[in-house]
Amino acid sequence: MRVPDPNAHRYSENGRVLIAPAGELDVSTVHSLRAALARYLHDGVRTIDIDLSAVTFCDCSGLGVLLSAWWRITAAGGTLRLHHPPPVLVRIIDITRSGFLLGDRPAPALPAALGGVL
């Protein structure tokens, strides 16, 4: 198993970053991705693209980190979008109706607690 390296990025400019984790995103590896996403948000990054082409597996804990990051970035006025997800993640996204991560469906309204209007 290869632990994802969420610090692998291809560009970072004007409040935008592309990160490219690799390996498995599961309960034993998502901590570094969660920390990297939190750090980018804290540092003022408001557009995050995640290239998942080198991810070989992603379970529900990986999806949970991505959804949590999406909510936090959206609440801060930014965007997070996934690119090239592995088939297993596409299936989980479809089952959970989280296609907004891929731009496949409209994003849900933010809860009032996150600054949205219900």
HUMO-V964775 format. One record per pair of residues at least 6 apart in sequence whose ideal C-beta (glycine too) atoms are under 6 Angstrom apart, sorted by the first residue. I is the first residue (numbers start at 0). J is the second residue. If there is no record, write none. Layout:
I,J / I,J
//
This chain:
0,23 / 1,21 / 1,22 / 2,22 / 2,28 / 3,20 / 3,21 / 3,22 / 3,24 / 3,28 / 3,32 / 5,18 / 5,20 / 5,31 / 5,32 / 5,35 / 7,19 / 8,16 / 8,17 / 8,18 / 9,17 / 10,17 / 14,43 / 14,44 / 14,45 / 15,46 / 16,39 / 16,44 / 16,47 / 17,48 / 18,49 / 19,50 / 20,32 / 20,54 / 21,53 / 23,55 / 23,56 / 24,54 / 24,57 / 24,61 / 25,58 / 25,60 / 26,60 / 29,60 / 29,61 / 29,64 / 32,64 / 33,64 / 36,68 / 39,47 / 40,71 / 40,72 / 45,77 / 46,77 / 46,78 / 47,79 / 48,80 / 49,81 / 50,82 / 50,83 / 51,81 / 51,83 / 51,84 / 52,83 / 54,85 / 57,88 / 62,91 / 68,79 / 69,79 / 72,79 / 74,109 / 74,113 / 74,114 / 80,102 / 81,100 / 81,101 / 92,98 / 98,104 / 99,106 / 108,115 / 109,115 / 111,117
//
